[in-house]
Amino acid sequence: MEIAESSLLEIWEIFSDYVPAGKRNDVAVKFLRVFTEQDIDVSDLDEVRGEDEHLDYALDELESNDDFDQDESKYDE
């Protein structure tokens, strides 16, 4: 599944206006996580970096969690 950068930004802009300012970072993480759970790599979502501060925060969070998951899986071997 692929989603165009413009579509992702348009969806985010539509509903982020209805999210209280103090919750936008958390909601942005959940929003992008929907895509990563559909096997879209975080690096593919990085195309929207710089377009919205809340999406930038979410990308940073998802990337740091991805790094943690990869580090943790090394110890499972």
Summary of the structure (lengths in Angstrom):
residues: 77
radius of gyration: 13.2
end to end distance: 29.8
largest distance: 44.4
contacts: 188
relative contact order: 0.16
helix: 77%
strand: 0%
